Amino acid sequence: MTIRVVVAEDQAAVRAGLVLILRSAGGVEVVGEAGDGEEAVRLARELRPDLVLMDVQMPRLDGVSATRQVVAEGLADVLVLTTFDLDAYVFGALRAGAAGFLLKDAEAAELIAAVRTVAGGEGLIAPAVTRRLIAEFAAPAAPARPAPPPALETLTRREREVLSCLGEGLSNAEIAARLDMAEATVKTHVSRLLGKLDLRSRVQAAVLAQELGL
C-alpha cells in the first residue's frame, strides 16, 4: 500500500530536498507541499494523506498548532521535524498528538524509515533518541509527580504493563518479546489503553508513563 504524504516546511530548499528523498522511496507518494502551518492543515483536510511531515517553526501557523488541528480532526498522523534546541516545541508537539518526531539532520534512509514506521502505526521512532527526549521533556518541574488520571484505574494489569513499556520507548515488537505475547495483541492493548486514557498517540502514552513513574 502506498503511503500518501504531505510535506510542510517553510524553507523551499529544505522542502524540495525532503520531497526528493521521499519520492525516491518505493511505496511513498508526496501528494502535497505546504510552506506554512495553515496551508498544511488545509491540504490535510483536502487530500486526507496518511501522514503529514511537519516542521515546527513555520509562518502564519506554527507546526505545533497545525499538528494539534490535524490530529484533533483525525486527518492524518503527524511526524514532526525538529532539532534538539527546540525543547518547548517538541514537548508541545508531543502534547498535540504527534505520532513521532525526527531530527532535521537525519539521513535520507532515516527519514524514509521514520515515515514508514509512523505510517505503520508504531509512532515511536529512533528509540534511543525517543527515550532521551521523553525522559527530558516529561520530567516534572517540581519533585512531586502529577496525580494519576482516574482513568488509569480502568486499565487491566496487562494494559498497565504495556503502558510501562511504552514509557521506556519500546516498539511493539520489543514489548511483545518482553511480555511474551503476539505483536498483534500488543497493538490491541495499545489501542485500548489509548482509548481509555483519552490519548491521541502512543507518544502521549509514553510521556504519561514517564510523568507517573510507571
Secondary structure by P-SEA (a helix, b strand, c coil): cbbbbbbbcccaaaaaaaaaaaaaccccccccccccaaaaaaaaaaccccccccccccccccaaaaaaaaaaaccbbbbbbbcccaaaaaaaaaaacccccccccccaaaaaaaaaaaaacccccaaaaaaaaaaaaaccccccccccccccccccaaaaaaaaaaaacccaaaaaaaacccaaaaaaaaaaaaaaaccccaaaaaaaaaaacc
